[in-house]
Structure formats: C-alpha cells, structure tokens
Amino acid sequence: MYKIINLMYNRWFLILLLISNALGTLYGYWWYRGQLSDTEWYFIPFVPDSPTATLFLSVLIVMILLGKKWGLIDALAFTTLIKYGVWAVVMNLLTFMETGFVSWIGLMLIASHGIMAVQALLFLPHLEIRPVHLYITAIWLFHNDIIDYVYGQYPVYGNLAQYQDHIGYFAFWLSVFVLVLLHQLVPRRSD
C-alpha cells in the first residue's frame, strides 16, 4: 500500500495519470456527442457526467503538479469520480443482466469507470477542503440529479429506460453516499 501512496507523489506518475485522464475526458465527451447534439445548451454542462468527473481530476492533477491547492476541485473530483464511476459500473452490470449479453464496450466501461472510483481514493493524500467546498459540491451533485432525472437529461441506457425512476433514486443516494465520504475522509483546511 505504501508503494501505491508513494506513486501518488511521483511527478512522472502524476503526469502519466494526467495524460490518461485527459485522453479519457476527451473520449468521454466524444462518446456523448450524439446526446449533446440533442441537448438544450443550458443542460450541456450537466449531461456528460463521467467526462466532467475526469476533467475535474485532470485539473486537480495540474494543481498538484503546480504545487497549488483548490479545495473545490478536490471536492468535485473526489465525489464525482466515485459517484459516476460506481453509477456506470452498476448500469453496465444491470444492462448485462437485462440483455443477457456481455459486450466488450460494456466491459471497457466497467473497467474505466471502476478505475475512476479507485483514483478518487488514491488521491486522498492530496485532498483538503473547507466546509464551503462541501456545500457547493452538494449543490452541484443534487442539481445534477435534478437535471438528469426531473428534466430527463440522464445518460441513455436504452435497455434500462423502464427503470428510470429506480435509477434516479439510486443516483440520489449515491450523491448522499459520496458527500458522506467527502465529509468523513477528506481533511479540512485550517486556513
């Protein structure tokens, strides 16, 4: 475990993570291109959840490399990586159960989104927040849930459309869960 934690302080390893997450972010936004083309402009920031989570992580890594702190990015990266990482893994597993078919794209999504959630935990030694960062992050997450499940802007999983209400409920509790993790695991800044 100490070797992994030490890697999180290795500049070259952080640069490698930055490159891979930046590429994943670009691919994620490309993945959403069809849905984004049908989305009203004011909903666009809230549709591509996973790429936005890795964008927050990419900004966090840049801040670490520059020796800077930005607690709001710490909070947003930590919570969204876990929430949307877990959410996508669960949705893909449910799709496999619903269709009886395991696709290579689904397996890729499970692996890549599972890694997102793990990265949030690996970056814990770098994170510090103030209470206001927790509050703003809570507003972001719950607002995003409302945009997704009240205004119908959630990521499209065609085979699971009949479970939309249950998925929205699950997303709400994932928001609560990651906010509790943020409160319990991420240290507060003293200044």
Backbone as JSON, one array per atom type, in Angstrom:
{
  "sequence": "MYKIINLMYNRWFLILLLISNALGTLYGYWWYRGQLSDTEWYFIPFVPDSPTATLFLSVLIVMILLGKKWGLIDALAFTTLIKYGVWAVVMNLLTFMETGFVSWIGLMLIASHGIMAVQALLFLPHLEIRPVHLYITAIWLFHNDIIDYVYGQYPVYGNLAQYQDHIGYFAFWLSVFVLVLLHQLVPRRSD",
  "N": [[0.81, -1.19, 0.0], [1.98, 1.23, 0.75], [3.71, 1.66, -1.36], [1.98, 2.29, -3.43], [0.84, 4.65, -2.44], [3.16, 6.22, -2.35], [3.61, 6.4, -5.1], [1.66, 8.23, -5.78], [2.83, 10.6, -5.24], [4.81, 10.84, -7.02], [6.16, 12.66, -9.57], [6.33, 11.98, -12.36], [4.6, 9.83, -12.55], [2.22, 11.1, -11.88], [2.03, 12.82, -14.08], [1.66, 10.93, -16.1], [-0.84, 9.92, -15.26], [-2.31, 12.27, -15.59], [-2.19, 12.62, -18.4], [-3.48, 10.26, -19.27], [-6.01, 10.56, -18.08], [-6.83, 12.98, -19.23], [-7.01, 12.23, -21.92], [-9.0, 10.28, -21.64], [-11.06, 11.94, -20.8], [-11.5, 13.55, -23.09], [-12.27, 11.5, -24.87], [-14.58, 10.68, -23.54], [-16.27, 12.95, -23.74], [-16.55, 12.93, -26.5], [-17.9, 10.5, -26.74], [-20.4, 11.19, -25.76], [-21.36, 12.77, -27.78], [-23.61, 12.44, -29.54], [-25.86, 12.55, -27.8], [-25.4, 15.07, -26.71], [-25.74, 16.69, -28.96], [-28.47, 16.74, -29.18], [-29.26, 18.12, -26.99], [-30.44, 20.82, -25.03], [-28.73, 23.93, -24.8], [-28.36, 24.94, -22.19], [-28.45, 22.74, -20.56], [-26.23, 21.3, -21.16], [-23.72, 21.38, -19.6], [-24.34, 19.54, -17.61], [-24.82, 17.04, -18.63], [-22.71, 15.23, -19.67], [-21.57, 13.37, -17.44], [-19.45, 11.57, -16.46], [-17.12, 12.25, -18.09], [-16.86, 14.88, -17.21], [-16.23, 14.47, -14.55], [-13.67, 13.28, -14.8], [-12.44, 15.42, -15.98], [-12.45, 17.25, -13.84], [-10.66, 15.81, -12.22], [-8.37, 15.92, -13.83], [-7.81, 18.67, -13.74], [-7.29, 18.83, -10.99], [-4.95, 17.26, -10.84], [-3.18, 18.84, -12.35], [-3.1, 21.06, -10.63], [-1.84, 19.88, -8.41], [0.65, 19.26, -9.55], [1.56, 21.84, -9.97], [1.91, 22.65, -7.43], [-0.17, 23.79, -6.04], [-3.29, 24.46, -4.28], [-6.76, 23.75, -4.48], [-9.54, 23.6, -3.07], [-12.24, 23.29, -3.82], [-12.13, 22.02, -6.33], [-10.87, 19.7, -5.45], [-12.96, 18.59, -3.9], [-15.05, 18.32, -5.8], [-13.83, 16.63, -7.72], [-13.26, 14.31, -6.17], [-15.85, 13.45, -5.28], [-17.4, 13.24, -7.68], [-15.93, 11.44, -9.24], [-16.17, 9.04, -7.78], [-19.0, 8.8, -7.58], [-19.98, 8.77, -10.32], [-18.34, 6.87, -11.37], [-19.03, 4.51, -9.92], [-21.78, 4.51, -10.52], [-21.84, 4.09, -13.34], [-20.62, 1.56, -13.52], [-22.51, -0.03, -12.18], [-24.78, 0.42, -13.83], [-23.94, -0.74, -16.24], [-23.56, -3.4, -15.46], [-26.22, -4.0, -14.79], [-27.33, -3.72, -17.34], [-26.13, -5.88, -18.65], [-27.36, -7.92, -17.2], [-30.04, -7.48, -17.89], [-30.08, -7.77, -20.69], [-28.77, -10.14, -21.09], [-26.42, -10.31, -22.38], [-22.97, -9.79, -22.7], [-20.99, -7.21, -23.59], [-17.96, -6.11, -25.27], [-17.59, -3.38, -25.17], [-19.15, -2.68, -22.98], [-17.7, -4.01, -21.0], [-15.31, -2.56, -21.15], [-16.27, -0.08, -20.33], [-17.01, -0.68, -17.7], [-14.49, -1.32, -16.59], [-13.03, 1.12, -17.0], [-14.6, 3.01, -15.64], [-14.67, 1.91, -13.12], [-11.99, 2.26, -12.43], [-12.0, 5.03, -12.27], [-13.38, 5.49, -9.83], [-11.62, 4.27, -8.03], [-9.36, 5.87, -8.36], [-10.18, 8.24, -7.13], [-10.0, 7.58, -4.43], [-7.28, 7.01, -4.26], [-6.16, 9.51, -4.55], [-6.63, 10.73, -2.16], [-4.54, 11.48, -0.23], [-3.75, 13.96, -1.23], [-5.82, 15.72, -0.95], [-7.73, 18.44, 0.38], [-10.25, 20.25, 1.98], [-12.55, 22.99, 2.53], [-15.39, 23.75, 4.62], [-17.26, 25.15, 2.98], [-16.7, 24.16, 0.45], [-17.7, 21.59, 0.55], [-20.44, 22.19, 0.74], [-20.95, 23.55, -1.7], [-20.32, 21.52, -3.48], [-22.27, 19.63, -2.8], [-24.55, 21.01, -3.67], [-23.97, 21.08, -6.43], [-24.01, 18.29, -7.06], [-26.66, 17.45, -6.32], [-28.18, 19.22, -7.84], [-27.39, 18.37, -10.37], [-28.49, 15.76, -10.31], [-31.21, 16.43, -10.33], [-31.41, 17.75, -12.81], [-30.78, 15.55, -14.43], [-32.8, 13.55, -13.78], [-35.28, 14.75, -13.32], [-35.58, 16.57, -15.39], [-34.94, 14.89, -17.43], [-32.35, 14.42, -18.55], [-30.51, 12.42, -18.21], [-27.83, 9.99, -18.73], [-28.18, 7.92, -21.58], [-29.34, 4.71, -21.42], [-30.59, 2.48, -23.13], [-31.81, -0.12, -22.74], [-32.45, -0.01, -20.11], [-34.36, 1.88, -19.69], [-36.95, 1.56, -18.7], [-36.56, 1.45, -16.02], [-36.06, 3.95, -15.06], [-37.01, 5.63, -12.92], [-36.17, 4.21, -10.65], [-33.44, 4.19, -11.1], [-32.88, 6.91, -10.92], [-33.47, 7.28, -8.21], [-31.48, 5.68, -7.08], [-29.26, 7.16, -7.98], [-29.61, 9.53, -6.51], [-29.13, 8.58, -3.87], [-26.51, 7.75, -4.2], [-25.31, 10.24, -4.45], [-25.69, 11.23, -1.85], [-24.16, 9.33, -0.45], [-21.5, 9.76, -1.48], [-21.06, 12.34, -0.6], [-21.09, 11.99, 2.16], [-18.8, 10.39, 2.36], [-16.92, 12.29, 1.47], [-17.11, 14.17, 3.54], [-16.26, 12.6, 5.7], [-13.75, 11.49, 5.0], [-12.01, 13.32, 3.74], [-9.64, 15.66, 4.67], [-10.04, 18.78, 6.49], [-9.18, 22.1, 5.57], [-7.16, 24.27, 7.45], [-6.71, 26.97, 7.21]],
  "CA": [[0.0, 0.0, 0.0], [2.85, 2.39, 0.79], [4.26, 1.87, -2.71], [0.94, 2.98, -4.2], [0.75, 6.02, -1.92], [4.35, 6.93, -2.83], [3.41, 6.71, -6.51], [0.79, 9.4, -5.9], [3.69, 11.77, -5.07], [5.81, 10.78, -8.07], [5.78, 13.62, -10.62], [6.15, 11.32, -13.65], [3.37, 9.03, -12.47], [1.11, 12.06, -11.96], [1.94, 13.27, -15.47], [1.04, 9.81, -16.82], [-2.26, 9.94, -14.9], [-2.9, 13.44, -16.23], [-2.35, 12.34, -19.83], [-4.51, 9.23, -19.48], [-7.32, 11.11, -17.73], [-7.19, 13.98, -20.24], [-7.46, 11.48, -23.1], [-10.29, 9.7, -21.28], [-12.03, 13.04, -20.78], [-11.82, 13.86, -24.48], [-13.05, 10.38, -25.4], [-15.9, 10.71, -22.9], [-17.09, 13.99, -24.38], [-16.87, 12.42, -27.83], [-18.89, 9.44, -26.53], [-21.68, 11.85, -25.54], [-21.64, 13.71, -28.87], [-24.98, 12.29, -30.03], [-26.8, 13.07, -26.81], [-25.16, 16.51, -26.58], [-26.29, 17.39, -30.12], [-29.91, 16.85, -28.96], [-29.44, 18.7, -25.66], [-30.51, 22.28, -24.95], [-27.42, 24.46, -24.4], [-28.27, 25.18, -20.74], [-28.28, 21.46, -19.87], [-25.0, 20.64, -21.62], [-22.71, 21.11, -18.55], [-24.78, 18.51, -16.67], [-25.1, 15.77, -19.3], [-21.6, 14.27, -19.7], [-21.12, 13.28, -16.04], [-18.15, 10.93, -16.26], [-16.02, 13.08, -18.6], [-16.69, 16.06, -16.36], [-15.52, 14.0, -13.36], [-12.25, 13.14, -15.11], [-11.94, 16.78, -16.19], [-12.13, 17.76, -12.5], [-9.43, 15.14, -11.78], [-7.25, 16.46, -14.61], [-7.48, 19.98, -13.14], [-6.68, 18.53, -9.69], [-3.56, 16.81, -11.06], [-2.41, 20.03, -12.74], [-2.89, 21.84, -9.41], [-0.83, 19.19, -7.62], [1.93, 19.44, -10.23], [1.97, 23.23, -9.79], [2.07, 22.91, -6.0], [-1.29, 24.64, -5.62], [-4.46, 23.8, -3.7], [-8.05, 24.31, -4.82], [-10.42, 22.69, -2.35], [-13.48, 22.99, -4.55], [-11.79, 20.98, -7.31], [-10.66, 18.48, -4.67], [-14.26, 18.05, -3.52], [-15.78, 17.91, -7.0], [-13.17, 15.46, -8.31], [-13.44, 13.15, -5.3], [-17.24, 12.96, -5.26], [-17.91, 12.84, -8.99], [-15.24, 10.22, -9.67], [-16.78, 7.88, -7.13], [-20.41, 8.67, -7.93], [-20.23, 8.36, -11.7], [-17.65, 5.6, -11.57], [-19.9, 3.45, -9.39], [-23.04, 4.53, -11.27], [-21.65, 3.46, -14.65], [-20.38, 0.13, -13.32], [-23.8, -0.65, -11.85], [-25.65, 0.46, -15.02], [-23.47, -1.72, -17.22], [-23.89, -4.73, -14.93], [-27.66, -4.17, -14.97], [-27.57, -3.93, -18.77], [-25.77, -7.27, -18.92], [-28.41, -8.77, -16.62], [-31.27, -7.24, -18.63], [-29.98, -8.27, -22.06], [-28.15, -11.46, -21.14], [-25.28, -10.22, -23.29], [-21.83, -9.01, -22.21], [-20.26, -6.66, -24.74], [-16.62, -5.62, -24.95], [-17.72, -1.96, -24.81], [-19.62, -2.68, -21.6], [-16.57, -4.39, -20.14], [-14.4, -1.41, -21.14], [-16.88, 0.96, -19.49], [-16.9, -1.12, -16.31], [-13.1, -1.17, -16.16], [-12.61, 2.52, -16.96], [-15.33, 3.71, -14.59], [-14.18, 1.38, -11.84], [-10.72, 2.95, -12.18], [-12.32, 6.39, -11.82], [-13.7, 5.46, -8.41], [-10.4, 3.93, -7.3], [-8.49, 7.05, -8.38], [-10.63, 9.2, -6.11], [-9.44, 7.16, -3.14], [-5.82, 7.11, -4.32], [-5.77, 10.92, -4.43], [-6.94, 11.24, -0.82], [-3.46, 12.21, 0.45], [-3.58, 15.31, -1.8], [-7.06, 16.49, -0.85], [-8.12, 19.24, 1.55], [-11.39, 21.1, 1.64], [-13.2, 23.81, 3.55], [-16.83, 23.41, 4.65], [-17.98, 25.72, 1.84], [-16.5, 23.28, -0.7], [-18.67, 20.51, 0.73], [-21.77, 22.72, 0.43], [-21.05, 23.81, -3.15], [-20.32, 20.21, -4.13], [-23.6, 19.06, -2.58], [-25.46, 21.7, -4.6], [-23.66, 20.59, -7.78], [-24.46, 16.9, -7.23], [-28.12, 17.35, -6.28], [-28.67, 19.92, -9.02], [-27.17, 17.46, -11.49], [-29.51, 14.71, -10.22], [-32.5, 17.0, -10.76], [-31.32, 17.93, -14.26], [-30.82, 14.23, -15.05], [-33.98, 12.7, -13.58], [-36.52, 15.53, -13.4], [-35.61, 17.13, -16.73], [-34.7, 13.83, -18.4], [-31.07, 14.58, -19.24], [-29.61, 11.37, -17.76], [-27.21, 9.22, -19.81], [-29.12, 6.98, -22.19], [-29.11, 3.26, -21.38], [-31.88, 2.1, -23.71], [-32.41, -1.32, -22.15], [-32.82, 0.24, -18.72], [-35.28, 3.03, -19.65], [-38.12, 1.24, -17.88], [-36.18, 1.57, -14.6], [-35.58, 5.33, -14.88], [-37.31, 6.14, -11.57], [-35.3, 3.5, -9.71], [-32.07, 4.65, -11.35], [-32.82, 8.25, -10.32], [-33.42, 7.11, -6.75], [-30.13, 5.19, -6.82], [-28.33, 8.29, -8.19], [-29.75, 10.41, -5.34], [-28.43, 8.0, -2.71], [-25.07, 7.81, -4.48], [-24.89, 11.6, -4.1], [-25.61, 11.28, -0.38], [-23.04, 8.49, -0.05], [-20.19, 10.38, -1.76], [-20.93, 13.52, 0.27], [-20.69, 11.47, 3.47], [-17.38, 10.03, 2.22], [-16.16, 13.54, 1.42], [-17.11, 14.74, 4.89], [-15.56, 11.73, 6.63], [-12.4, 11.08, 4.6], [-11.15, 14.39, 3.24], [-9.32, 16.6, 5.75], [-10.43, 20.19, 6.36], [-8.1, 23.08, 5.59], [-7.21, 25.07, 8.68], [-6.56, 28.41, 6.98]],
  "C": [[0.87, 1.27, 0.0], [3.45, 2.7, -0.58], [3.25, 2.63, -3.58], [0.83, 4.43, -3.75], [1.96, 6.83, -2.37], [4.24, 7.29, -4.31], [2.58, 7.98, -6.69], [1.56, 10.7, -5.66], [4.79, 11.82, -6.12], [5.35, 11.65, -9.25], [5.5, 12.94, -11.95], [4.89, 10.47, -13.66], [2.15, 9.95, -12.55], [0.93, 12.59, -13.38], [1.29, 12.18, -16.34], [-0.46, 9.75, -16.53], [-2.98, 11.12, -15.54], [-3.17, 13.17, -17.71], [-3.48, 11.34, -20.05], [-5.9, 9.75, -19.13], [-7.77, 12.19, -18.71], [-7.69, 13.29, -21.51], [-8.82, 10.83, -22.83], [-11.39, 10.74, -21.25], [-12.46, 13.39, -22.2], [-12.66, 12.76, -25.11], [-14.46, 10.38, -24.82], [-16.81, 11.76, -23.49], [-17.47, 13.58, -25.79], [-17.97, 11.36, -27.75], [-20.3, 10.05, -26.41], [-22.13, 12.73, -26.71], [-23.08, 13.63, -29.38], [-26.0, 12.88, -29.08], [-26.63, 14.59, -26.67], [-25.74, 17.29, -27.76], [-27.81, 17.57, -30.0], [-30.26, 17.55, -27.66], [-29.5, 20.22, -25.76], [-29.21, 22.79, -24.34], [-27.29, 24.6, -22.89], [-28.19, 23.89, -19.93], [-26.92, 20.82, -20.15], [-23.97, 20.42, -20.49], [-23.08, 19.94, -17.63], [-25.06, 17.16, -17.33], [-23.91, 14.82, -19.26], [-20.93, 14.13, -18.33], [-19.72, 12.71, -15.88], [-16.99, 11.74, -16.85], [-15.79, 14.33, -17.76], [-15.96, 15.67, -15.07], [-14.03, 13.86, -13.64], [-11.63, 14.48, -15.49], [-11.58, 17.41, -14.85], [-10.83, 17.12, -12.0], [-8.22, 15.68, -12.54], [-6.83, 17.82, -14.07], [-6.8, 19.77, -11.79], [-5.22, 18.12, -9.87], [-2.68, 17.98, -11.47], [-2.11, 20.88, -11.51], [-1.81, 21.21, -8.53], [0.56, 19.41, -8.23], [2.46, 20.86, -10.09], [2.17, 23.6, -8.32], [0.99, 23.82, -5.44], [-2.4, 23.79, -5.03], [-5.72, 24.53, -4.18], [-9.09, 23.34, -4.27], [-11.7, 22.34, -3.08], [-13.24, 21.92, -5.62], [-11.53, 19.66, -6.61], [-12.0, 17.8, -4.38], [-15.04, 17.54, -4.73], [-15.16, 16.67, -7.64], [-13.46, 14.22, -7.48], [-14.86, 12.59, -5.42], [-17.72, 12.48, -6.63], [-17.22, 11.6, -9.54], [-15.88, 8.98, -9.06], [-18.22, 7.71, -7.6], [-20.59, 8.13, -9.34], [-19.44, 7.12, -12.08], [-18.52, 4.44, -11.13], [-21.18, 3.36, -10.2], [-22.89, 3.79, -12.6], [-21.37, 1.96, -14.53], [-21.7, -0.58, -13.07], [-24.72, -0.68, -13.08], [-25.23, -0.56, -16.06], [-23.73, -3.15, -16.74], [-25.39, -5.01, -15.07], [-28.03, -4.39, -16.43], [-27.24, -5.36, -19.15], [-26.85, -8.21, -18.4], [-29.71, -8.68, -17.44], [-31.23, -7.88, -20.02], [-29.46, -9.7, -22.14], [-26.91, -11.5, -22.02], [-24.21, -9.33, -22.67], [-21.04, -8.54, -23.42], [-18.87, -6.2, -24.31], [-16.67, -4.15, -24.57], [-18.2, -1.84, -23.36], [-18.51, -3.04, -20.63], [-15.56, -3.24, -20.03], [-14.96, -0.31, -20.24], [-16.81, 0.58, -18.01], [-15.48, -0.9, -15.79], [-12.72, 0.31, -16.0], [-13.33, 3.29, -15.85], [-14.99, 3.19, -13.2], [-12.87, 2.05, -11.44], [-10.97, 4.38, -11.73], [-12.56, 6.41, -10.31], [-12.46, 5.17, -7.57], [-9.46, 5.14, -7.25], [-8.89, 8.07, -7.33], [-10.02, 8.86, -4.76], [-7.92, 7.29, -3.13], [-5.34, 8.56, -4.14], [-6.07, 11.51, -3.06], [-5.79, 11.97, -0.14], [-3.26, 13.65, -0.03], [-4.75, 16.24, -1.48], [-7.21, 17.23, 0.47], [-9.27, 20.14, 1.11], [-11.75, 22.0, 2.81], [-14.67, 23.43, 3.57], [-17.6, 23.96, 3.44], [-17.83, 24.86, 0.59], [-17.45, 22.09, -0.64], [-20.06, 20.99, 0.33], [-21.95, 22.95, -1.07], [-21.1, 22.49, -3.91], [-21.68, 19.53, -3.97], [-24.61, 19.7, -3.53], [-25.23, 21.19, -6.02], [-24.25, 19.2, -8.0], [-25.98, 16.8, -7.26], [-28.76, 18.08, -7.45], [-28.53, 19.03, -10.25], [-28.18, 16.32, -11.48], [-30.86, 15.21, -10.7], [-32.5, 17.21, -12.28], [-31.46, 16.57, -14.96], [-32.2, 13.59, -14.97], [-35.3, 13.45, -13.51], [-36.67, 16.07, -14.82], [-35.21, 16.13, -17.82], [-33.4, 13.92, -19.17], [-30.06, 13.5, -18.86], [-28.98, 10.65, -18.96], [-28.14, 8.11, -20.28], [-28.59, 5.55, -22.09], [-30.42, 2.64, -21.81], [-32.56, 0.92, -23.05], [-32.88, -1.11, -20.72], [-33.84, 1.38, -18.58], [-36.48, 2.78, -18.75], [-37.84, 1.38, -16.38], [-35.73, 2.98, -14.23], [-35.83, 5.86, -13.46], [-36.4, 5.5, -10.53], [-33.85, 3.96, -9.86], [-31.88, 6.05, -10.77], [-32.72, 8.19, -8.81], [-32.03, 6.63, -6.33], [-29.11, 6.32, -6.95], [-28.4, 9.26, -7.01], [-28.96, 9.86, -4.15], [-26.93, 7.89, -2.94], [-24.53, 9.19, -4.16], [-24.72, 11.73, -2.59], [-24.37, 10.52, 0.09], [-21.69, 9.17, -0.28], [-19.99, 11.64, -0.93], [-20.55, 13.1, 1.69], [-19.22, 11.06, 3.43], [-16.5, 11.28, 2.21], [-16.03, 14.13, 2.82], [-16.22, 13.93, 5.84], [-14.08, 11.51, 6.28], [-11.46, 12.21, 4.21], [-10.91, 15.41, 4.35], [-9.78, 18.02, 5.43], [-9.17, 21.06, 6.38], [-8.26, 23.95, 6.81], [-7.13, 26.55, 8.42], [-7.82, 29.07, 6.48]]
}
